[in-house]
Amino acid sequence: MDIQLIIAILLGLIALIYVGRQMIKQFTQTEKDPKCDNCPVPESRQEAENRK
């Protein structure tokens, strides 16, 4: 085997492991400050939107 092929395979494996770990980390860790879709809007903001 050529040295270039071995290096390419090693770099590919390293990249695959890195991406896999990032995906696992993203699915297992929770956000520190999650955004809430159902949160009530403060009244002052509702009044400002109603004026528009």
C-alpha positions in Angstrom: 0.0 0.0 0.0 1.1 3.5 -0.7 1.8 5.8 2.3 -0.7 8.3 0.9 -3.5 5.8 1.0 -2.6 4.8 4.6 -2.6 8.5 5.6 -5.9 9.1 3.9 -7.5 6.2 5.6 -6.2 7.3 9.0 -7.4 10.9 8.4 -10.8 9.5 7.4 -11.1 7.4 10.5 -10.1 10.3 12.7 -12.7 12.5 11.0 -15.4 9.8 11.3 -14.6 9.3 15.0 -14.7 13.1 15.6 -18.1 13.5 13.9 -19.5 10.5 15.6 -18.5 11.8 19.0 -20.0 15.2 18.3 -23.3 13.7 17.2 -23.4 11.6 20.4 -22.6 14.6 22.5 -25.3 16.6 20.8 -28.0 14.0 21.5 -27.0 13.2 25.0 -26.2 16.6 26.6 -29.0 19.0 27.3 -28.8 22.7 26.6 -27.8 25.0 29.4 -30.3 27.6 28.4 -33.1 25.9 26.4 -35.5 28.1 24.5 -39.2 27.5 25.3 -41.7 27.5 22.5 -44.7 27.5 24.8 -43.6 30.2 27.2 -46.1 33.0 27.8 -45.3 36.3 26.3 -45.0 39.2 28.9 -48.0 41.5 28.9 -46.0 44.6 28.0 -44.8 42.8 24.9 -48.3 41.7 23.9 -49.6 45.3 24.2 -46.8 46.5 22.0 -47.7 43.9 19.4 -51.4 44.8 19.5 -50.6 48.4 18.8 -49.0 47.6 15.5 
